[in-house]
Amino acid sequence: MYTSIEICAGAGGQALGLEHAGFSHIALVEYEQEYCNCLKSNRPEWNVICQDVHNFSGIPYANQIDLLAGGVPCPPFSVAGKQLGAKDERDLFPQMLRLVKEIKPRIVMIENVRGLLDVKFDAYRNKILKKLKQLGYNTPHIQLVNASDYGVPQLRPRVIIIAVRKDLHDIFEFPETNTQSPIYVGDTLYDLMAANGWKEVENWKSGANKIAPTIVGGSKKHGGPDLGPTRAKKAWAELGVDGMGIANDAPEPDFKGMPRLTPRMLARIQGFPDSWNFGKWKTAACRMIGNAFPPPVATKIGLQIIKVLENERIHSRSTEILPQGITIQRGIDCRQQGYPK
């Protein structure tokens, strides 16, 4: 398996997806204790470092890591916030770039909200890309990715930056989208909605067979769990979902009206397995789920990254330096290269 370090690991969405792609996590760095507990309870074997990333040194891992990944905090660039960018104390792009310099990973993956592509952040975004090139990476790949194109029943647009170190052959391409057969909310949640024998579940499923708006997590200041601002609640209502709050259980048999989603339903829409435990507190669980990176999207991108690493591994073994200084290409008859048998 290829090695990785992830910062701002959150509840483990990106880490889980990258693990499915074939990465072995050397360290997962996360600051908030609730998130750390979530990571440790679900994957005891993971090396979770519950620490402020400002205090995490990459020097011990120098030249040993295949992938450095991180979904750095989005509030500095989110339209839901003040969009202070570099002036926001939560901007961790400088820390990510510091770790790139210290660790010198073969590939870098950074995730953020689509606000990062706004015109007002052109200068800052270009500064980040320029710095990656100065640190020894090819021109970074940057693309807006919708989770709904990769097997997740919600839009969730996110900016993905991939930087490949210059000593590697950069063949990275973003994964092909699957827009022909999208996954819908009704199909995804049918069994969970029907768990308590709700009589109207078939009608609900029919009306909910659409792609959901982006699930939001909010912050500790956000208050109780719900499905976001007014515009998002209206979009959920079109799917037959009451976005004013979060339910503890599925609808009872004679329930009338629009049901609310449970934390487990939210987690499934986000692409987490049903076995993933977010703790017993609903508000904290919904915040962890809403702020996560969908595991299926991370898997798709991770597989594309591994293609680059596999190509490099095969290429590095395609030649052999003999003691006499003769280079022989493997798989080719030596006599065809002009050497004696």
KEMARLO-87625 format. One record per residue (C-alpha): residue number from 1; x, y, z; chain; residue in three letters. Coordinates in pm, 1 decimal. Example, Ala and Ser with C-alpha at 12.3 -4.5 7.8 and 13.67 -1.06 7.14 Angstrom:
<pts>
@n->1&x->1230.0&y->-450.0&z->780.0&chain->A&res->Ala
@n->2&x->1367.0&y->-106.0&z->714.0&chain->A&res->Ser
</pts>
This chain:
<pts>
@n->1&x->0.0&y->0.0&z->0.0&chain->A&res->Met
@n->2&x->108.0&y->355.4&z->-62.7&chain->A&res->Tyr
@n->3&x->162.7&y->586.7&z->234.5&chain->A&res->Thr
@n->4&x->-19.3&y->906.0&z->322.6&chain->A&res->Ser
@n->5&x->-43.8&y->1177.3&z->583.9&chain->A&res->Ile
@n->6&x->-362.8&y->1377.9&z->619.1&chain->A&res->Glu
@n->7&x->-419.3&y->1702.6&z->804.7&chain->A&res->Ile
@n->8&x->-759.1&y->1839.4&z->910.3&chain->A&res->Cys
@n->9&x->-880.2&y->1479.1&z->903.5&chain->A&res->Ala
@n->10&x->-1223.8&y->1558.9&z->1047.8&chain->A&res->Gly
@n->11&x->-1454.8&y->1261.2&z->1088.0&chain->A&res->Ala
@n->12&x->-1256.0&y->1049.5&z->843.8&chain->A&res->Gly
@n->13&x->-1442.3&y->1083.0&z->513.5&chain->A&res->Gly
@n->14&x->-1136.4&y->1157.4&z->303.5&chain->A&res->Gln
@n->15&x->-918.6&y->915.0&z->500.8&chain->A&res->Ala
@n->16&x->-1169.5&y->633.2&z->457.8&chain->A&res->Leu
@n->17&x->-1199.3&y->696.9&z->84.8&chain->A&res->Gly
@n->18&x->-823.0&y->710.2&z->36.1&chain->A&res->Leu
@n->19&x->-784.3&y->390.1&z->236.9&chain->A&res->Glu
@n->20&x->-1031.8&y->219.6&z->3.1&chain->A&res->His
@n->21&x->-822.6&y->344.7&z->-289.6&chain->A&res->Ala
@n->22&x->-512.6&y->177.6&z->-144.1&chain->A&res->Gly
@n->23&x->-339.9&y->425.1&z->87.6&chain->A&res->Phe
@n->24&x->-202.1&y->338.4&z->429.9&chain->A&res->Ser
@n->25&x->-224.3&y->633.3&z->667.8&chain->A&res->His
@n->26&x->98.5&y->703.8&z->852.6&chain->A&res->Ile
@n->27&x->-65.9&y->987.7&z->1046.7&chain->A&res->Ala
@n->28&x->-400.6&y->1166.4&z->1062.7&chain->A&res->Leu
@n->29&x->-379.5&y->1510.3&z->1220.9&chain->A&res->Val
@n->30&x->-696.0&y->1659.8&z->1370.6&chain->A&res->Glu
@n->31&x->-744.5&y->1937.7&z->1622.7&chain->A&res->Tyr
@n->32&x->-1096.1&y->1888.5&z->1765.5&chain->A&res->Glu
@n->33&x->-1135.2&y->1619.4&z->2030.9&chain->A&res->Gln
@n->34&x->-1480.7&y->1505.9&z->1910.2&chain->A&res->Glu
@n->35&x->-1342.3&y->1435.0&z->1566.6&chain->A&res->Tyr
@n->36&x->-1038.9&y->1258.4&z->1712.0&chain->A&res->Cys
@n->37&x->-1267.0&y->1034.5&z->1918.1&chain->A&res->Asn
@n->38&x->-1468.5&y->957.4&z->1605.1&chain->A&res->Cys
@n->39&x->-1156.6&y->857.5&z->1411.0&chain->A&res->Leu
@n->40&x->-1019.0&y->641.9&z->1691.4&chain->A&res->Lys
@n->41&x->-1348.0&y->463.0&z->1758.8&chain->A&res->Ser
@n->42&x->-1397.8&y->371.8&z->1393.9&chain->A&res->Asn
@n->43&x->-1037.8&y->287.3&z->1305.5&chain->A&res->Arg
@n->44&x->-837.0&y->202.1&z->1619.6&chain->A&res->Pro
@n->45&x->-543.3&y->105.9&z->1397.9&chain->A&res->Glu
@n->46&x->-510.3&y->456.8&z->1254.2&chain->A&res->Trp
@n->47&x->-240.3&y->679.3&z->1402.2&chain->A&res->Asn
@n->48&x->-457.6&y->974.8&z->1502.5&chain->A&res->Val
@n->49&x->-260.1&y->1274.6&z->1625.6&chain->A&res->Ile
@n->50&x->-499.5&y->1504.4&z->1812.0&chain->A&res->Cys
@n->51&x->-302.1&y->1823.8&z->1777.7&chain->A&res->Gln
@n->52&x->-313.1&y->2170.6&z->1629.4&chain->A&res->Asp
@n->53&x->-155.7&y->2142.2&z->1285.2&chain->A&res->Val
@n->54&x->53.6&y->2450.8&z->1364.8&chain->A&res->His
@n->55&x->244.1&y->2230.6&z->1611.3&chain->A&res->Asn
@n->56&x->275.7&y->1928.9&z->1382.6&chain->A&res->Phe
@n->57&x->616.8&y->1887.3&z->1222.5&chain->A&res->Ser
@n->58&x->659.1&y->1708.7&z->892.6&chain->A&res->Gly
@n->59&x->1038.1&y->1683.7&z->921.5&chain->A&res->Ile
@n->60&x->1039.1&y->1326.8&z->1067.4&chain->A&res->Pro
@n->61&x->849.6&y->1210.7&z->758.2&chain->A&res->Tyr
@n->62&x->1069.4&y->1383.2&z->497.8&chain->A&res->Ala
@n->63&x->1093.8&y->1195.9&z->165.6&chain->A&res->Asn
@n->64&x->900.3&y->898.2&z->304.4&chain->A&res->Gln
@n->65&x->540.9&y->981.2&z->210.0&chain->A&res->Ile
@n->66&x->358.0&y->920.0&z->-117.3&chain->A&res->Asp
@n->67&x->61.0&y->1151.8&z->-51.3&chain->A&res->Leu
@n->68&x->2.3&y->1454.5&z->169.9&chain->A&res->Leu
@n->69&x->-369.6&y->1532.4&z->175.7&chain->A&res->Ala
@n->70&x->-596.6&y->1771.6&z->357.2&chain->A&res->Gly
@n->71&x->-931.5&y->1942.5&z->341.7&chain->A&res->Gly
@n->72&x->-819.1&y->2269.9&z->496.7&chain->A&res->Val
@n->73&x->-1097.2&y->2472.8&z->667.0&chain->A&res->Pro
@n->74&x->-1346.3&y->2621.8&z->423.6&chain->A&res->Cys
@n->75&x->-1490.8&y->2923.2&z->617.3&chain->A&res->Pro
@n->76&x->-1223.1&y->3163.4&z->486.4&chain->A&res->Pro
@n->77&x->-1356.6&y->3104.8&z->132.7&chain->A&res->Phe
@n->78&x->-1717.4&y->2995.4&z->186.3&chain->A&res->Ser
@n->79&x->-2003.8&y->3215.9&z->67.4&chain->A&res->Val
@n->80&x->-2175.9&y->3119.9&z->393.1&chain->A&res->Ala
@n->81&x->-1906.1&y->3310.5&z->581.9&chain->A&res->Gly
@n->82&x->-1734.6&y->3647.6&z->553.3&chain->A&res->Lys
@n->83&x->-1485.9&y->3523.3&z->289.1&chain->A&res->Gln
@n->84&x->-1187.0&y->3681.1&z->459.0&chain->A&res->Leu
@n->85&x->-944.4&y->3446.9&z->281.7&chain->A&res->Gly
@n->86&x->-586.5&y->3491.0&z->402.7&chain->A&res->Ala
@n->87&x->-706.5&y->3736.0&z->669.3&chain->A&res->Lys
@n->88&x->-910.4&y->3462.6&z->838.6&chain->A&res->Asp
@n->89&x->-728.2&y->3301.9&z->1132.1&chain->A&res->Glu
@n->90&x->-868.6&y->2965.9&z->1021.0&chain->A&res->Arg
@n->91&x->-683.3&y->2977.3&z->688.7&chain->A&res->Asp
@n->92&x->-452.1&y->2675.9&z->700.2&chain->A&res->Leu
@n->93&x->-313.7&y->2690.8&z->347.2&chain->A&res->Phe
@n->94&x->15.8&y->2829.0&z->488.9&chain->A&res->Pro
@n->95&x->43.0&y->2525.0&z->715.9&chain->A&res->Gln
@n->96&x->-25.8&y->2288.2&z->428.2&chain->A&res->Met
@n->97&x->247.9&y->2454.6&z->222.5&chain->A&res->Leu
@n->98&x->487.4&y->2437.1&z->519.1&chain->A&res->Arg
@n->99&x->427.6&y->2063.9&z->545.4&chain->A&res->Leu
@n->100&x->476.0&y->2018.8&z->171.8&chain->A&res->Val
@n->101&x->816.5&y->2181.8&z->211.8&chain->A&res->Lys
@n->102&x->907.7&y->1968.0&z->514.5&chain->A&res->Glu
@n->103&x->773.1&y->1631.5&z->398.7&chain->A&res->Ile
@n->104&x->836.1&y->1659.1&z->23.7&chain->A&res->Lys
@n->105&x->559.9&y->1408.0&z->-56.1&chain->A&res->Pro
@n->106&x->539.2&y->1263.7&z->-404.5&chain->A&res->Arg
@n->107&x->187.0&y->1401.1&z->-451.0&chain->A&res->Ile
@n->108&x->-21.9&y->1666.8&z->-274.7&chain->A&res->Val
@n->109&x->-402.6&y->1672.4&z->-257.5&chain->A&res->Met
@n->110&x->-589.1&y->1975.4&z->-121.1&chain->A&res->Ile
@n->111&x->-967.3&y->2010.1&z->-95.0&chain->A&res->Glu
@n->112&x->-1172.9&y->2324.8&z->-36.1&chain->A&res->Asn
@n->113&x->-1505.2&y->2489.8&z->-120.7&chain->A&res->Val
@n->114&x->-1583.5&y->2631.1&z->-464.2&chain->A&res->Arg
@n->115&x->-1554.7&y->2983.1&z->-323.2&chain->A&res->Gly
@n->116&x->-1178.7&y->2939.7&z->-361.5&chain->A&res->Leu
@n->117&x->-1234.9&y->2987.3&z->-736.1&chain->A&res->Leu
@n->118&x->-1407.6&y->3325.6&z->-691.4&chain->A&res->Asp
@n->119&x->-1248.5&y->3619.2&z->-869.3&chain->A&res->Val
@n->120&x->-1179.4&y->3789.4&z->-537.3&chain->A&res->Lys
@n->121&x->-940.9&y->3504.4&z->-448.4&chain->A&res->Phe
@n->122&x->-757.9&y->3490.8&z->-783.0&chain->A&res->Asp
@n->123&x->-440.8&y->3643.5&z->-642.6&chain->A&res->Ala
@n->124&x->-439.6&y->3421.9&z->-333.1&chain->A&res->Tyr
@n->125&x->-518.1&y->3105.9&z->-529.9&chain->A&res->Arg
@n->126&x->-246.6&y->3179.5&z->-784.6&chain->A&res->Asn
@n->127&x->-4.3&y->3242.6&z->-499.5&chain->A&res->Lys
@n->128&x->-75.4&y->2893.0&z->-364.4&chain->A&res->Ile
@n->129&x->-25.7&y->2729.9&z->-704.0&chain->A&res->Leu
@n->130&x->293.5&y->2928.4&z->-764.5&chain->A&res->Lys
@n->131&x->430.4&y->2824.7&z->-425.1&chain->A&res->Lys
@n->132&x->367.8&y->2458.0&z->-502.3&chain->A&res->Leu
@n->133&x->569.6&y->2495.3&z->-822.8&chain->A&res->Lys
@n->134&x->850.3&y->2665.5&z->-629.8&chain->A&res->Gln
@n->135&x->853.9&y->2372.5&z->-388.2&chain->A&res->Leu
@n->136&x->928.8&y->2134.8&z->-674.7&chain->A&res->Gly
@n->137&x->591.5&y->2032.8&z->-815.7&chain->A&res->Tyr
@n->138&x->453.5&y->2035.4&z->-1168.2&chain->A&res->Asn
@n->139&x->184.5&y->2286.6&z->-1258.5&chain->A&res->Thr
@n->140&x->-93.7&y->2181.3&z->-1017.2&chain->A&res->Pro
@n->141&x->-417.2&y->2033.3&z->-1145.7&chain->A&res->His
@n->142&x->-718.7&y->2224.9&z->-1013.4&chain->A&res->Ile
@n->143&x->-1081.0&y->2140.2&z->-1081.2&chain->A&res->Gln
@n->144&x->-1429.6&y->2189.9&z->-940.8&chain->A&res->Leu
@n->145&x->-1574.5&y->1846.6&z->-863.3&chain->A&res->Val
@n->146&x->-1940.5&y->1767.2&z->-791.1&chain->A&res->Asn
@n->147&x->-1994.0&y->1471.9&z->-557.3&chain->A&res->Ala
@n->148&x->-2307.7&y->1376.3&z->-752.1&chain->A&res->Ser
@n->149&x->-2086.1&y->1286.6&z->-1049.0&chain->A&res->Asp
@n->150&x->-1909.9&y->1020.2&z->-843.1&chain->A&res->Tyr
@n->151&x->-2182.8&y->808.8&z->-687.0&chain->A&res->Gly
@n->152&x->-2300.0&y->1042.2&z->-409.3&chain->A&res->Val
@n->153&x->-2665.3&y->1162.8&z->-403.6&chain->A&res->Pro
@n->154&x->-2588.1&y->1529.7&z->-336.2&chain->A&res->Gln
@n->155&x->-2429.1&y->1812.2&z->-531.8&chain->A&res->Leu
@n->156&x->-2148.6&y->1909.7&z->-293.1&chain->A&res->Arg
@n->157&x->-1916.8&y->2101.1&z->-529.2&chain->A&res->Pro
@n->158&x->-1557.0&y->2108.5&z->-407.4&chain->A&res->Arg
@n->159&x->-1231.0&y->2242.5&z->-545.6&chain->A&res->Val
@n->160&x->-958.5&y->1978.4&z->-568.2&chain->A&res->Ile
@n->161&x->-590.8&y->2066.7&z->-616.5&chain->A&res->Ile
@n->162&x->-347.0&y->1791.0&z->-713.1&chain->A&res->Ile
@n->163&x->27.5&y->1860.7&z->-733.8&chain->A&res->Ala
@n->164&x->272.6&y->1597.2&z->-860.2&chain->A&res->Val
@n->165&x->641.2&y->1624.1&z->-772.3&chain->A&res->Arg
@n->166&x->862.2&y->1708.1&z->-1069.7&chain->A&res->Lys
@n->167&x->1070.3&y->1390.6&z->-1049.9&chain->A&res->Asp
@n->168&x->755.7&y->1187.4&z->-1126.6&chain->A&res->Leu
@n->169&x->597.1&y->1152.4&z->-1468.3&chain->A&res->His
@n->170&x->276.9&y->1352.5&z->-1427.2&chain->A&res->Asp
@n->171&x->0.1&y->1147.7&z->-1587.5&chain->A&res->Ile
@n->172&x->-268.0&y->1253.8&z->-1338.8&chain->A&res->Phe
@n->173&x->-619.6&y->1303.9&z->-1472.7&chain->A&res->Glu
@n->174&x->-935.3&y->1368.8&z->-1274.3&chain->A&res->Phe
@n->175&x->-1168.7&y->1067.0&z->-1276.3&chain->A&res->Pro
@n->176&x->-1437.4&y->1044.0&z->-1540.9&chain->A&res->Glu
@n->177&x->-1779.9&y->1156.3&z->-1426.0&chain->A&res->Thr
@n->178&x->-2080.7&y->927.3&z->-1409.3&chain->A&res->Asn
@n->179&x->-2362.1&y->1162.0&z->-1515.0&chain->A&res->Thr
@n->180&x->-2555.3&y->894.1&z->-1705.3&chain->A&res->Gln
@n->181&x->-2674.8&y->701.2&z->-1397.9&chain->A&res->Ser
@n->182&x->-2671.8&y->932.1&z->-1093.9&chain->A&res->Pro
@n->183&x->-2761.6&y->811.7&z->-745.7&chain->A&res->Ile
@n->184&x->-3076.5&y->965.6&z->-596.3&chain->A&res->Tyr
@n->185&x->-3192.5&y->1037.0&z->-241.6&chain->A&res->Val
@n->186&x->-3507.9&y->823.8&z->-259.3&chain->A&res->Gly
@n->187&x->-3323.5&y->508.1&z->-359.0&chain->A&res->Asp
@n->188&x->-3043.9&y->578.0&z->-112.8&chain->A&res->Thr
@n->189&x->-3265.4&y->625.7&z->192.6&chain->A&res->Leu
@n->190&x->-3561.6&y->400.3&z->113.3&chain->A&res->Tyr
@n->191&x->-3478.8&y->122.5&z->361.0&chain->A&res->Asp
@n->192&x->-3394.3&y->368.4&z->639.0&chain->A&res->Leu
@n->193&x->-3717.7&y->562.7&z->585.6&chain->A&res->Met
@n->194&x->-3913.8&y->233.8&z->586.2&chain->A&res->Ala
@n->195&x->-3745.3&y->99.3&z->899.7&chain->A&res->Ala
@n->196&x->-4047.5&y->166.3&z->1125.5&chain->A&res->Asn
@n->197&x->-4312.8&y->61.5&z->872.8&chain->A&res->Gly
@n->198&x->-4404.4&y->406.0&z->736.8&chain->A&res->Trp
@n->199&x->-4704.6&y->352.6&z->507.9&chain->A&res->Lys
@n->200&x->-4624.6&y->645.3&z->277.2&chain->A&res->Glu
@n->201&x->-4264.5&y->546.3&z->209.2&chain->A&res->Val
@n->202&x->-4326.3&y->439.1&z->-152.6&chain->A&res->Glu
@n->203&x->-4481.0&y->774.7&z->-242.1&chain->A&res->Asn
@n->204&x->-4200.3&y->954.2&z->-60.7&chain->A&res->Trp
@n->205&x->-3936.6&y->757.0&z->-248.5&chain->A&res->Lys
@n->206&x->-4091.0&y->849.2&z->-582.8&chain->A&res->Ser
@n->207&x->-4086.7&y->1218.9&z->-498.7&chain->A&res->Gly
@n->208&x->-3736.9&y->1205.2&z->-351.0&chain->A&res->Ala
@n->209&x->-3567.1&y->1048.4&z->-650.5&chain->A&res->Asn
@n->210&x->-3354.6&y->1354.7&z->-714.4&chain->A&res->Lys
@n->211&x->-3007.4&y->1476.5&z->-621.0&chain->A&res->Ile
@n->212&x->-2993.3&y->1651.6&z->-284.4&chain->A&res->Ala
@n->213&x->-2847.8&y->1994.2&z->-215.4&chain->A&res->Pro
@n->214&x->-2518.3&y->2006.5&z->-28.2&chain->A&res->Thr
@n->215&x->-2535.1&y->1888.0&z->331.1&chain->A&res->Ile
@n->216&x->-2401.5&y->2154.0&z->566.2&chain->A&res->Val
@n->217&x->-2223.5&y->2099.9&z->892.7&chain->A&res->Gly
@n->218&x->-2194.5&y->2446.4&z->1033.1&chain->A&res->Gly
@n->219&x->-1979.3&y->2531.7&z->1331.5&chain->A&res->Ser
@n->220&x->-2002.7&y->2517.5&z->1708.4&chain->A&res->Lys
@n->221&x->-2172.6&y->2857.2&z->1691.8&chain->A&res->Lys
@n->222&x->-2433.3&y->2725.8&z->1447.9&chain->A&res->His
@n->223&x->-2677.9&y->2603.9&z->1712.3&chain->A&res->Gly
@n->224&x->-2897.7&y->2296.1&z->1675.9&chain->A&res->Gly
@n->225&x->-2875.3&y->2065.4&z->1373.3&chain->A&res->Pro
@n->226&x->-3079.7&y->2137.1&z->1061.5&chain->A&res->Asp
@n->227&x->-3031.5&y->2125.4&z->685.8&chain->A&res->Leu
@n->228&x->-2893.7&y->2470.9&z->630.6&chain->A&res->Gly
@n->229&x->-3013.3&y->2816.9&z->524.9&chain->A&res->Pro
@n->230&x->-3357.0&y->2898.1&z->384.9&chain->A&res->Thr
@n->231&x->-3263.6&y->2827.8&z->22.9&chain->A&res->Arg
@n->232&x->-3130.2&y->2482.3&z->115.8&chain->A&res->Ala
@n->233&x->-3441.9&y->2403.5&z->321.1&chain->A&res->Lys
@n->234&x->-3658.6&y->2486.0&z->18.0&chain->A&res->Lys
@n->235&x->-3451.9&y->2251.1&z->-196.2&chain->A&res->Ala
@n->236&x->-3493.6&y->1974.9&z->61.5&chain->A&res->Trp
@n->237&x->-3868.6&y->2039.1&z->72.7&chain->A&res->Ala
@n->238&x->-3881.7&y->1965.8&z->-300.0&chain->A&res->Glu
@n->239&x->-3752.3&y->1618.7&z->-211.7&chain->A&res->Leu
@n->240&x->-4019.7&y->1579.1&z->56.4&chain->A&res->Gly
@n->241&x->-3782.1&y->1639.2&z->345.3&chain->A&res->Val
@n->242&x->-3839.8&y->1876.9&z->636.8&chain->A&res->Asp
@n->243&x->-3511.7&y->2062.1&z->676.3&chain->A&res->Gly
@n->244&x->-3600.9&y->2249.8&z->993.6&chain->A&res->Met
@n->245&x->-3441.0&y->1990.4&z->1215.9&chain->A&res->Gly
@n->246&x->-3298.5&y->1639.2&z->1247.2&chain->A&res->Ile
@n->247&x->-3500.1&y->1336.7&z->1363.5&chain->A&res->Ala
@n->248&x->-3397.0&y->1068.9&z->1610.0&chain->A&res->Asn
@n->249&x->-3579.7&y->790.6&z->1427.3&chain->A&res->Asp
@n->250&x->-3749.8&y->701.8&z->1099.9&chain->A&res->Ala
@n->251&x->-4121.1&y->792.1&z->1057.1&chain->A&res->Pro
@n->252&x->-4378.2&y->580.7&z->1238.2&chain->A&res->Glu
@n->253&x->-4638.1&y->384.5&z->1032.3&chain->A&res->Pro
@n->254&x->-4908.0&y->654.8&z->1033.0&chain->A&res->Asp
@n->255&x->-4678.4&y->956.7&z->1004.4&chain->A&res->Phe
@n->256&x->-4820.1&y->1238.6&z->788.6&chain->A&res->Lys
@n->257&x->-4628.2&y->1520.4&z->624.0&chain->A&res->Gly
@n->258&x->-4262.3&y->1557.5&z->538.3&chain->A&res->Met
@n->259&x->-4017.6&y->1345.0&z->739.4&chain->A&res->Pro
@n->260&x->-3690.5&y->1472.0&z->880.6&chain->A&res->Arg
@n->261&x->-3362.0&y->1299.7&z->819.8&chain->A&res->Leu
@n->262&x->-3174.7&y->1117.3&z->1095.0&chain->A&res->Thr
@n->263&x->-2796.9&y->1143.8&z->1142.0&chain->A&res->Pro
@n->264&x->-2762.3&y->796.4&z->990.0&chain->A&res->Arg
@n->265&x->-2952.3&y->910.6&z->680.9&chain->A&res->Met
@n->266&x->-2727.2&y->1215.3&z->648.6&chain->A&res->Leu
@n->267&x->-2420.2&y->996.3&z->679.1&chain->A&res->Ala
@n->268&x->-2541.7&y->767.0&z->403.1&chain->A&res->Arg
@n->269&x->-2610.3&y->1062.6&z->172.5&chain->A&res->Ile
@n->270&x->-2253.6&y->1174.0&z->245.0&chain->A&res->Gln
@n->271&x->-2126.6&y->832.0&z->139.1&chain->A&res->Gly
@n->272&x->-2028.6&y->687.8&z->477.7&chain->A&res->Phe
@n->273&x->-2095.3&y->320.0&z->553.5&chain->A&res->Pro
@n->274&x->-2376.8&y->257.1&z->800.5&chain->A&res->Asp
@n->275&x->-2122.3&y->113.3&z->1043.8&chain->A&res->Ser
@n->276&x->-1942.6&y->447.8&z->1084.7&chain->A&res->Trp
@n->277&x->-2003.6&y->575.6&z->1438.1&chain->A&res->Asn
@n->278&x->-2037.3&y->950.9&z->1499.9&chain->A&res->Phe
@n->279&x->-2112.1&y->932.7&z->1870.4&chain->A&res->Gly
@n->280&x->-2433.2&y->971.0&z->2064.7&chain->A&res->Lys
@n->281&x->-2480.3&y->1349.7&z->2044.5&chain->A&res->Trp
@n->282&x->-2695.7&y->1448.1&z->1748.7&chain->A&res->Lys
@n->283&x->-2569.2&y->1805.0&z->1706.6&chain->A&res->Thr
@n->284&x->-2205.0&y->1699.2&z->1711.2&chain->A&res->Ala
@n->285&x->-2274.9&y->1406.2&z->1478.1&chain->A&res->Ala
@n->286&x->-2449.5&y->1624.0&z->1222.6&chain->A&res->Cys
@n->287&x->-2165.7&y->1876.1&z->1230.4&chain->A&res->Arg
@n->288&x->-1907.4&y->1602.2&z->1172.2&chain->A&res->Met
@n->289&x->-2110.4&y->1450.6&z->889.4&chain->A&res->Ile
@n->290&x->-2185.2&y->1782.7&z->720.7&chain->A&res->Gly
@n->291&x->-1822.3&y->1896.5&z->727.7&chain->A&res->Asn
@n->292&x->-1686.8&y->1568.2&z->590.2&chain->A&res->Ala
@n->293&x->-1549.3&y->1488.4&z->246.2&chain->A&res->Phe
@n->294&x->-1756.9&y->1211.8&z->78.8&chain->A&res->Pro
@n->295&x->-1559.0&y->885.7&z->93.8&chain->A&res->Pro
@n->296&x->-1663.8&y->769.7&z->-257.9&chain->A&res->Pro
@n->297&x->-1524.6&y->1089.5&z->-411.2&chain->A&res->Val
@n->298&x->-1198.2&y->1051.5&z->-220.0&chain->A&res->Ala
@n->299&x->-1173.3&y->692.5&z->-345.0&chain->A&res->Thr
@n->300&x->-1219.7&y->793.8&z->-709.3&chain->A&res->Lys
@n->301&x->-955.3&y->1065.7&z->-686.4&chain->A&res->Ile
@n->302&x->-726.7&y->841.8&z->-481.0&chain->A&res->Gly
@n->303&x->-733.2&y->574.9&z->-749.5&chain->A&res->Leu
@n->304&x->-623.7&y->832.4&z->-1006.9&chain->A&res->Gln
@n->305&x->-336.2&y->936.3&z->-780.0&chain->A&res->Ile
@n->306&x->-230.7&y->574.5&z->-741.6&chain->A&res->Ile
@n->307&x->-211.6&y->544.2&z->-1120.4&chain->A&res->Lys
@n->308&x->62.9&y->806.6&z->-1111.5&chain->A&res->Val
@n->309&x->248.2&y->622.0&z->-834.7&chain->A&res->Leu
@n->310&x->206.5&y->284.7&z->-1005.6&chain->A&res->Glu
@n->311&x->334.8&y->427.1&z->-1331.5&chain->A&res->Asn
@n->312&x->641.7&y->559.3&z->-1149.4&chain->A&res->Glu
@n->313&x->700.4&y->226.0&z->-974.5&chain->A&res->Arg
@n->314&x->682.6&y->34.0&z->-1302.0&chain->A&res->Ile
@n->315&x->899.4&y->290.6&z->-1480.7&chain->A&res->His
@n->316&x->1164.7&y->278.1&z->-1208.7&chain->A&res->Ser
@n->317&x->1190.1&y->-100.1&z->-1248.9&chain->A&res->Arg
@n->318&x->1198.6&y->-96.2&z->-1628.5&chain->A&res->Ser
@n->319&x->1574.1&y->-32.7&z->-1635.0&chain->A&res->Thr
@n->320&x->1864.7&y->-181.6&z->-1446.0&chain->A&res->Glu
@n->321&x->2215.1&y->-44.1&z->-1401.4&chain->A&res->Ile
@n->322&x->2475.3&y->-320.7&z->-1420.5&chain->A&res->Leu
@n->323&x->2810.0&y->-299.3&z->-1235.8&chain->A&res->Pro
@n->324&x->2988.8&y->-221.4&z->-1560.3&chain->A&res->Gln
@n->325&x->2763.5&y->80.0&z->-1607.3&chain->A&res->Gly
@n->326&x->2557.1&y->-90.2&z->-1881.6&chain->A&res->Ile
@n->327&x->2189.0&y->-1.0&z->-1879.8&chain->A&res->Thr
@n->328&x->1952.5&y->-276.3&z->-1995.1&chain->A&res->Ile
@n->329&x->1581.2&y->-231.6&z->-2054.1&chain->A&res->Gln
@n->330&x->1386.2&y->-515.5&z->-1899.8&chain->A&res->Arg
@n->331&x->1170.9&y->-725.5&z->-2126.7&chain->A&res->Gly
@n->332&x->1396.3&y->-672.4&z->-2432.5&chain->A&res->Ile
@n->333&x->1640.9&y->-933.5&z->-2564.5&chain->A&res->Asp
@n->334&x->1992.9&y->-812.2&z->-2478.3&chain->A&res->Cys
@n->335&x->2114.2&y->-917.2&z->-2822.7&chain->A&res->Arg
@n->336&x->1864.4&y->-672.0&z->-2975.1&chain->A&res->Gln
@n->337&x->2039.4&y->-397.7&z->-2780.4&chain->A&res->Gln
@n->338&x->2381.3&y->-491.4&z->-2922.2&chain->A&res->Gly
@n->339&x->2510.9&y->-678.1&z->-2616.5&chain->A&res->Tyr
@n->340&x->2645.6&y->-1036.4&z->-2614.7&chain->A&res->Pro
@n->341&x->2413.4&y->-1308.8&z->-2491.7&chain->A&res->Lys
</pts>
